[in-house]
Amino acid sequence: MYTRNRNRAAAGFALATTLLLSACATESGTEGGTGGNDAAGATAEPTPSASPTPAGFRPSGYPIVDDKLTLHFAGAKGAVSKDFGELPFFRQYEEATNVHIEWSMNPDSSWNEKKNLIFASGDLPDAFYGHHILSGEDVLKYGTQGLLIPLEDLIDQYAPNLKKVFEANPSFRQELTAPDGHIYALPTIDEGYPDSRDALFINRKWLDRLGLSVPTTTEEFYEALKAFRDNDMNGNGDAGDEIPFSFFGHQNYGIYSFFGAFGMTDRPNHIGMDGDRVLYTAAQPSYKEGIQYLHRLYAEGLVDVESLTHDKNVYFSKIKESLVGVFIGWDHYDVFGTEPHDYEVMLPLKGPEGHQLWNRYPVGLLSKGAFAITSANEHPEVTMRWIDRSYDPMVGLEAVEGPVGINLLVHPDGTIENTPAPEGMNANEFRHSTAPASKSVFIRTSELAEKRVQQTVPGSLTKSEIDKLYQPYLIPDIYPDLFFTAEENDERIRYFTDIDAYVNKMHAKWIIDGNIESEWDEYMDTLNRMGLDKMLAIYQAAYDRFSSQ
């Protein structure tokens, strides 16, 4: 795959023989928490490449090099992403830096397998690029094995933008530093991100046609969905093509927050908090009640049968074709762009016992493994200068939203507005056609967020307005993104892999087939035999250590 000499990588790759299994949250349940090696148990300390600095290299200013230099990066792309080499954003990036990137792009669906093969083979790119391209476990494992190089000295010498961020937010640097004192990967940073990732949206036109109000409880919701099912709501003469309720599997816009109506939300890795106590969300009574409710909906034909399997494009298409009564999503603009629509925001539903909760998500450091330089890289100083450009707030915004002049308009007063998507595209497709977007390495500062003119259809709520509506219902505590010791992490992965696979299998089975009540005791016994209590003790010990700092 990468044709240049990889001798410096050869010494480390033989150690990378244990390949991690993939789970739906992150590779081994590190939605909050990163496994690492203790300094005492680490391999010989890795050092950056000793190759000579290329002729014409500039420690500051642009271009970075006088003579064009080529680097090889590996990345992953989603269903709506283009190959990065085709994107206007990276063409402009190359013009500014005089550094050409040869991209090895891999589908999201096979990235974990591909990534493991790359590390195991030792045929390394110069760098890995992309939001969540590496898990925290990858960063610590391959950093201490010498396949990823330490970055702290390169940051201090060649990354003034990132260094400025660290000086303003010392906790960011602390969170990125491994137990052995090194930084092996760089983050994505978003200080203006909302605490709520998703919300409920209901078809107002369908409600009006039936003379119904927006449901506020789980029982009212059930009755509304039945009415959607039993009537030709879109008026096309086919009373059977309506989808009362749809969601997007185990990803964003999934069903985790929905469990909050029964006392506790679920999480992608099922690790939750009750004050300072760590617990397993998929072993709580609220989880059982939520599954029972979802099966009731599914059994009566009220839930999209493809909710656990369809991709985002298919999901959005169903909504835009007026086939869906209720969906879970980011905001109106994400789905519809500036096109008219019939949906309004619903508040989280109130459950039988009066619970009304929704998931809170972390802000600030969104990914600890967004960019890493490998031991095969002959020009780490060029590479650090190249990526530091993405930590300029305006460049970071263009990486996510698309370039100024194509996707963005900067007004004379300094406010920034998205340009309308071309006909036939929604806003999400438009930004992915010009920039890495959801796969980018970026920073979005709170100052820049305040200058954004949020796009929506006239009369619809912006994402900030939706977030304010949902704030009173967001859970107070989430498990932080912290480091585990090597011993803790090895043991945690051993438990988590089997437990997570079993829980997710039963999750789908129970929604579709039911029987959670009769099988719950056996399920709990199985979790305990698999080591759930021991796994939670590891999470608790790491949390207690983190909290005491």
N, C-alpha and C positions, 0 to 999 in steps of 0.2 A: 504493500500500500504506500509506504513512504520510501523513496528510493535512495535517500542519502545515507551515509554511514551512520550506524547506530551503535558504535562500539561502547560509548559511555553508558548506554542503557543496559548492556548485556550483563553487567555485574549484578544489577538489581532485579531483573525480571524473573529469575529463577525462584525468587522468594514469593512471587505472586501466583502461587499455584492453587490456593483455595479460593474458589469463585463464589461470591455471595449470591444467594437466591433473591429474586426480585419479589417485593410485596407491593400492595397497592398504595400504601402511604408513601414511604420511601424505601430504600432497599431493605433495611432491617429495622423499620419502626422508628426512625430518627426524625419524625416530624418536629419534635423538640428533643435535642440531645444528640451528641456526636461521640462516637467511639474513638479511642486513641490509644497510643502506646505510651507507657511510662518512660520517662527519660532513662531510667536505669536499665530498662529492657530493650532499648532501641538499638538498631543497627548502627554501624559507623556513620557519623554525622555526614549527611550529603552536602555537597558544595556546588555552587553554580558552575557552569562550563567555564573552562579556562581559555577558550578560544580567543584569539585577538579581536579587539574591537574593529568592525569593518571600517575601511577607509571612507572618510567623509561623514562619519557618524557625528551627530550634533547632540550634545547633552541637554540642550534646550532649544526651543523654537522649532519651526517647520520649514522644509521637510526634515524628517528624522535622519535620513541619509541622502547624500548627494547622488549616488548611483543606486538605481532601483534594486531592492533586495526582496527575495521571495521567502516566505515562511509557510509552513504547513500546519494547518489547524484542523482539529476534529470537532464536529458539532452534530446536533440532533435537530430534526425538524418535525413539526406537527402536520396535521392534515391540510392546513391552509397555507403552510410555509412554502416559499420558493427556495431553491438552492441559493446559499448566501452570495455566491459569486455573481448572481444575476441582479442583485439588489442595488438600486441607486445609492442607498446609504453607504454601502461598502465601496462603490465606485468613487464617491466623493471622499471617503476616508483614504483611499489609495492616493488620490490626487493631492491630498493634504500632507500625507506622511511619506510618500514615495516608497511605501512598503506594499508589495503584492502578496495576497494571501491565496494559497491553494487550499481549497476546502474539501474535506472528506465528510460529506453529509450522510447521516443515517436516520432512518425513520424512528420516531419516538417508540414505536411498538417493539422494535428490536434493539434499542440502544443499550439496555443493560447487558444483554448478551454480547453485543459487539464490543462494548467497553471492556468487559472482562477478558475477551479474546485479545484486545489490543494490549492490555497490561500483561497478560500471560505470555504473549508472543515476544514482547520486547520491541516490537516494531512501532515505535512511538511517534506521534506527531510532535511538532515543536510546542504545541499548547492545546489545551482543551478549552473551548469557548461555549458559553451559553448558560442562561439561567437554570440552575439545578443540573448542570451537565455532569457534575460529580456529587455524590452524596458526601456527607460529613465523614462517613466511614472510609470511603475511597480516599479522601484527602489525607486522613491520618495514617491509614494503612500504607498507601503508596508513597507518601511523604517520608515516613520514617524508614521505608525500605530503599529510599534513594531514587525512586522513579519520578517523583516530583521534587523540585528544588526549593530550598528556603528562599523567601521573597523579601524578608524584612530589610536587608541591606539595599536591595534593588529599589524598594519603595522609597527609602530615605534618599537615595541618589537620583532616581529618575522618575519619580511619580509625584510631582508637586500637587496635582489635583487631589489625589487620594490622601496624601499626607495632610493636606489642609482639612479634609473630612475627618481624619483620625484626631487631629489636634482639637477640632471642635466637638468631637464625640469620642473621648478616650475609651469608652466602653466598647466601641466597635472593634478597636484594635485588640482589646482584651479578649473579646469573644472569638476572634479569629486566631488567636495564638494557641498553639497546641501545648499539651503538657510538657513537651521538651523545649518550649520557648520559641519555636519557629512558627512562621506563617507560611503555609504551603499552598494556599489558594486565596483568591480575591472574591469579594462579594458582589451581589446586587444590593442596592440600597434605595429604599423608598420611604422618605420621611412624610410624604403626603398621602400615603396609602390609607384607605378607609379600614376601620376595625372590622367591619362586616364585609365578607366577600360576595355574598349573594343575598337574594331576597325573593319573596313570593310575588308573582304577578298573575292577575286574574282577568279574564275577558269581560270587560265592562258591558260590551254590546250584548253578549249572551245573557248576562244577569238582567239587563234591562228588558230583554225580550221575554224573560220568564217572570219579571216582576220581583226579582230577588235582590236582597241587600248583600253587600260583601260579607262573606262568612267570617266570624270572629272566633268560633270554637271548632274543635275537631268534629263535633256532631253536625253543626251547620255546614261544615266543609263537605262532609259525607253526603248530606242531602243535596247540596248544590251540584256535586259531581254526578249524582244519580240523575238529576234533572238534565244535565248536559248530555249524559249518555242516551237518555230516552227521547230526545227531541232532535230534529234536524236543525241544529243550531246555526250552521253556516249556510243553510237555505239552498243547498245544491241538489236537493231531492234524494240524497242518500243519508238515511238516518243512522247508518252504521259506520260512517267514516270519521266521526268525531272522536277525539282523544280527550277524555275529561281531565287527566292529570299526567304530566310527563316531567321527567328530570333526567339528569345526565350522570348516570352510573356512580362510580366511586371517585369522581373528579370534582372540580369546582362545579357548582350547580347540581351537586348530588344531594343526597338525602340525609346527611349527617345532622344538620341543624334541626330537621323535622322532629327528631326525638325529644327536643326541648319541651314540647307540649306535654310530655309524660314525666318530666322531672329532671332530666339531664340530657344534654346534647351528646351525640357521638362524635368521634374524631377519626381522621384517616388512619391513625395508628392505634386508636382506641385507648390512648393514654390520657386520662383526665385528672383534674385536681378538685379537691374539696378543701378549700383553705390551703393548708400546708400538707395535706395528705394526698398521696398519689393513689389513684384507683384505676380500674379497668372498666371503661364505659360499657363494653359489650358483655359485662357480667353483672350489670345492675338491673333491678326490677324495672326501671324506666325503659331499658333497652327491650326487655321482653314485651312490655306493654306496647311500645312503638312498633315492634315487628308484628304483633297481633293486629294492630290497627292497619298497618300497611297490607297485610295479607287479606284482611277484610275488603279493602279497596281493590286489591288485585283480583280476588276471587269473584267479585261482582263486575269485573270488566271496567273498572274506573281508573286503572293505571296503565299507561303505555307498556305493552309487553316487551318493547325494545329498550326500556329505560336503563337496564343494566348493561346493554351491549352496543347501542348506536353511537356513532361518532358525533362530534360537535356540528359538523356540516348538516348531517341528517336531522339532528335535533333542532337546529335553527330553522331548517327548511319547513319542518312540520308546523312550527310556530308561525312563520311568515305566511304560510298557506291557509291560515285560519282554521287549522284542524285541532288546536289545543285550547282547552278551557283554562287550565292553570299550569304555569311552569315556574321553575326556579332559575334565576339568572342574575347577571351583574347589574345591568340597567337597560332602559329602552334602547338607547343609542347603540349599544353593543350588538343588539339583534337587528334593529330596524334601520339604523342610520338615521336619516332625517325623514324617512317615509312615514306616512300616517299609520296608526295602529289602533287597536281596540283595547289595550291592556292598561290596567292601573295597578299600583302597588298594594299588596295586602300586608298587614302586620302579621307577625308570628301568631300562630293559632294558640288559643287557650285550651288546655287539656281538661280531662274529667275532674282532676283535683285542683284546677286553677293555675297550673304551671304554664308559663309563657316565656320560654327562653330561646335564644339563638346563639350561634357560635361566634366567638371573638377570635380573631387571628392576629398573629404578631405583625408589628410594623417595624421599620428601621432596617435591620439586616434581614433580607428576604431569602438569601441563599448564601451559604458559606463556601460553596463549591462552584462558582460561576466562571472562574478563569484560573488555570494552573499551567505553569511552565514546566516542561519535562526535562529530564536529564539528557535527552537527545538534542536539545536546543543549543545551537552554536552561537546564538546572538541573544542572550537573555536581556541585555541592556536595551537593545532595539525593541524587543518584545514588550518589556515593561513600559517603555516610552509609548509604544503603540497603544497598549490597553489603557494607559493613564488618560489618554484623550477621551475615553468613554466616561471618565469621572468628571469631566467638565459638565456642569448641569445642563447646558443647552444641547451639547452633543448627546448626552444621556437621554434627554427627552426625544431627540430625533431618532435615537436607536429604538425607542419604544413606539413612538407615534408616526415616524416617517420624517423625511427631510423637510426643512423649511422651503417653501416654494412649490412643494408637491402636496404634502399632507398637512403642513402647518402654515399659518399666516401670522406674522408678527406685526401688530398694529403700532402706530406711532407712540401711543401711550405705554407701550411695553407689554400690553396684554397679548396672550397667545391663543389662537383659535384653530381648531381643526377645520380643514377644508372639507366640503361635502364629498362623500364617496362617489365615484363614477356610477352611472346607471348599470345595474346588474350586480353591484358589489355592496356588501354592508361595510360598516366602519372597520370591523375586525379584518375582513378580507383585504380591504384597501391598505391598511398599515402593514400587513404581512406581505403585500405585493411589492413594497418599496424598502422595507427595513426588517431586521430580525425580530422586532416587536416582542412577543412573549418569550422569545428565546435569546434576548439580548443581555449583554452586560451593561449595567446602567446605574446612574444615580438620579433620583428625583428628589429635590430638596423641597422643604416646606415653603420656602420663599418663592420658588418657581411654581409650585402648586397653586399658590394664591394668585398668580398671574394668568392661570389657565381660564379661558372661557369654556365652560363645560357644555358640550354639545348634547342636544336632545331635541325631540320634536316639540314644537310649541304646545304648551299645556301639560307636558310631561315633567316629571321630577328629574333633576340631575342626580348623579351618583352621590354627591355630597349631601343633598337633601334626603335621599333614601337612607344614607348612613345615619343622619341625625334622627330620623324616624325610628330606626332600629336600635339606637344606643341604649334606651331604657331596658331592653330585653337581652342584651349581650351578657354572656356568662362572665363573672368577675375574674376568674383565674384560668390560666392555661399553663401547660408544662413548658418551661423555658428551653431555649436552644443552648445546651450545655455539653461539656465534655465528660465522657466516661473514661475511667482508667482502662488500660489494655485488658486486665483480668476481668473487670466488670463487663467490658464490651464483648469479649469472647463468650462469656457465659450468657449474656443478654441475647446475643444473636442466636445462640443455640436454642434458647427457649422461644424467642420471638418468631423465628421462621415457621416452625410447626404450628404454634398457636395462631398466628395471623392467618395462615392458609386455612386452618380448620374453621376459624370464626367467619371468614369471608365466604367459605363454602356453605356454612349453615345459614348465614345471612340471606343469601340468594335462595337457598332451598326453602327456608321458612316463609319468605315473602311469596314465593310461587306456590308451594305445596301446603303450607300451614304446619300444624302439629307442634308448635313451639311449646305449648303448655305441657303436653305429655312427654316431650323430649328434653325439657329444661333441666331436670335434675341430672340426667345422664350427661348433658352438655356441660354442666358445671363440674361434675365428677371428672369428665375428660380434661377440662381445662386445668383442674388441680393436679391430675396425674401428669399432665404435660409440663408442670412447673410454673403455673401462673403466679402463685405466691412468691416463689423465689425470684421470678422476673420482676415483679413489682417491688420487691425488697431492693433490687439493684437500682431501679429508677428512684426509689425513695432515698437511698444512701447518696446517690449523686445529687439529688435535689437538696438534701440537707447540707451537703458540703458546699454547694453553690450558694445557698441562702446564708451561710455563716460567713461568707467572705466580706 
